[in-house]
Amino acid sequence: KELNTRLLNTYSLFMEKWNELAKECELSLIKSFTENRKKRLSELLEKYTQEEILETMFKIKNINFLLGRTDKSNWKISFDDFLNEEKFIKILEGAYYDEIKPTGRKQDKKNFKTKISRSKKRVWILMIS
């Protein structure tokens, strides 16, 4: 019974935290923890701590692609997507990001170089301080 109570508390915590994020970032809310969601979360919890999973969840709010804020797509991540281990690992490892990537066009290269030089200046400033 204690194990079941602990699991229910864990599911409730993750539902609460996802819904907080979802409200803030206009993602879909979840209303229940299906058996599939329980299974996927349990699999993640076997490999990662609760804190690591929650920290990874909150990285989503800084990734425009996952929030549907790109010119190419308005797809948004769902809770089920987040529980997909492959997507989870990509978020955890920083595979999704909002940096400018050069496409070979002169304007893109100029913007990319400017962004890099600004980044280097910031690093230099941080190193001096």
Number of C-alpha atoms within 10 A of each C-alpha: 6 7 8 9 10 11 14 14 12 16 18 14 14 19 18 15 14 22 19 15 18 20 11 10 17 14 19 15 16 15 9 10 15 10 9 11 16 16 13 16 22 16 14 19 14 9 10 11 11 16 10 14 20 14 12 19 20 16 14 21 16 13 16 16 20 24 20 17 13 12 7 8 11 13 12 17 17 17 19 14 13 22 22 16 15 11 16 17 16 13 20 17 10 12 10 17 13 11 9 13 10 14 10 8 8 10 11 14 15 12 14 17 14 12 14 14 12 12 12 12 12 12 11 11 10 9 8 7 5
